[in-house]
Amino acid sequence: MSERIEPCPKERVPELIALLDEEFVLSRGRAISVERRFPEVFFARNLGNLWTVLVDGEVVAAAVAKPFEWLADEKTWTAAMVGLVVTRPELRGRGLASRLLVRLQSHLAQQGSELAVLWTRHPQFYERLGWIQGDEGLFGRALLDAEESPLALALGGHPPGEKEVAEVERLRSQWAKERAQRSRATYHALPMPATSLEIHLAPRGEEPRAFAVVGKDGNTGYVYEWLGDPKAFPALWSSVRANCCPLFFNDRAGSSASVWLARECGVTWTEQRLAMWLPLAPSTCAPALIRWVIPYLDRI
């Protein structure tokens, strides 16, 4: 059995995407390919960060990375997100994914990444490869009656157009002391299982002072980011809850949004300890990593 671990050749990308879709989309009853869901990952300039294991000439395992800049502690960190790690079921247990990740980690360090981050429900596998578990993230839930009145429809969000994205970026620069640098393509991402993305700005008719980025799957809403002036949160809540039942939230412990949503809207929170961090440079301090929370929209 011949084995090669390498960045995915351009002509094999469709085979890579088919493997990922089978594992993360089709087998879970979802639609919309990973290629569409993660536009900052599957494009020509990132081809060198799509890694595969080829056995006898076939793609049997994969992992992808997305370089990004992280602003925190008055510094810009050169970082990488890792995700979509998979091995064909019949070849699991042979160490293919472990060998692949070791090579990918070395590649990211050579590129100059100071740290890497991924999200998983199987931390033991990654701990053996040097990853550190740490996450102050929260997962929230609000059960609501869907509002279908014309007023509720008018209060809803909008697709991420140029104006909406500009307002979100203005508010992020003001209110997010830790944030990932984003491109326009970030706002075309569709984290699973969402099938569309909305931006909500509040208050309406004035310069926005708060925003929410919401994924939709039917009537279900997934709030990936909620940020801004707490005085604008009541108006933002009215917009976000329109036609969403239920609503799910991603946030961080102690944020103004998580506190307000629990107190005023009955959102219940549980710890979401999925993040794992990998220091890739001597200057990277592990205690700093584990208190950061990267918004769901930025993740793979």
Secondary structure, DSSP 8 states (H G I E B T S, - for coil): --EEEEE--GGGHHHHHHHHHHHHTGGGT--S-HHHH-TTTSSGGGGGGEEEEEETTEEEEEEEEEEEEEEETTEEEEEEEEEEEEE-GGGTTSSHHHHHHHHHHHHHHHHT-SEEEEE-S-HHHHHTTT-EE---EEEEEE------SHHHHHHS-B---HHHHHHHHHHHHHH-SSEE---GGGGG---TT-SEEEEEEESTTS---EEEEEEEETTEEEEEEEEE-GGGHHHHHHHHTTT-SSEEEEEETT-HHHHHHHHHH--EEEE---EEEEE-STT--HHHHTT----GGG--
